Amino acid sequence: MDILLEGLMELIFEIVFEGSLAASSSRRVPMPLRVLAGIVAGALFLGVVFIIVFVGIICFGETMNLPVVGVGLILLAVFFAGTVVYKFVKAVRGHSNDFDE
């Protein structure tokens, strides 16, 4: 039963996240929907990062130095967020060049 629930959640997140990323960078979708899709993808990403940071602080906080672990996890989250923002801006700029032609 646990495997079924895990597979279902993975499928739902993949559809929503990949769909949001594809819609946010597609020029066939109107701009307000692209912005909304980008916000949804960003909110999902930040939610997952928050859960990972929270669980990491709880798990490692008992045995390790809590501020060091917290700062490390926050830096990791900032790195991943920066990567997502960079890819999103790169995709939007790549599609905006298509309008000039």
Contacts in CASP RR format, 6 or more apart in sequence:
PFRMAT RR
TARGET T0000
AUTHOR 0000-0000-0000
METHOD contacts of the structure
MODEL  1
MDILLEGLMELIFEIVFEGSLAASSSRRVPMPLRVLAGIVAGALFLGVVF
IIVFVGIICFGETMNLPVVGVGLILLAVFFAGTVVYKFVKAVRGHSNDFD
E
13 44 0 8 1.000
16 40 0 8 1.000
16 44 0 8 1.000
17 41 0 8 1.000
17 44 0 8 1.000
17 45 0 8 1.000
19 37 0 8 1.000
20 37 0 8 1.000
20 38 0 8 1.000
20 40 0 8 1.000
20 41 0 8 1.000
20 42 0 8 1.000
20 44 0 8 1.000
21 37 0 8 1.000
21 38 0 8 1.000
21 41 0 8 1.000
21 88 0 8 1.000
23 29 0 8 1.000
23 33 0 8 1.000
23 34 0 8 1.000
23 37 0 8 1.000
23 38 0 8 1.000
24 34 0 8 1.000
24 35 0 8 1.000
24 37 0 8 1.000
24 38 0 8 1.000
24 41 0 8 1.000
24 88 0 8 1.000
24 91 0 8 1.000
24 92 0 8 1.000
25 34 0 8 1.000
25 88 0 8 1.000
25 91 0 8 1.000
25 92 0 8 1.000
25 95 0 8 1.000
26 34 0 8 1.000
26 95 0 8 1.000
27 95 0 8 1.000
27 98 0 8 1.000
27 99 0 8 1.000
29 37 0 8 1.000
38 88 0 8 1.000
41 84 0 8 1.000
42 84 0 8 1.000
45 80 0 8 1.000
45 81 0 8 1.000
45 84 0 8 1.000
46 81 0 8 1.000
49 77 0 8 1.000
49 80 0 8 1.000
49 81 0 8 1.000
50 77 0 8 1.000
52 73 0 8 1.000
52 77 0 8 1.000
53 70 0 8 1.000
53 73 0 8 1.000
53 74 0 8 1.000
53 77 0 8 1.000
56 69 0 8 1.000
56 70 0 8 1.000
56 73 0 8 1.000
57 66 0 8 1.000
57 69 0 8 1.000
57 70 0 8 1.000
57 73 0 8 1.000
60 66 0 8 1.000
60 69 0 8 1.000
61 69 0 8 1.000
END
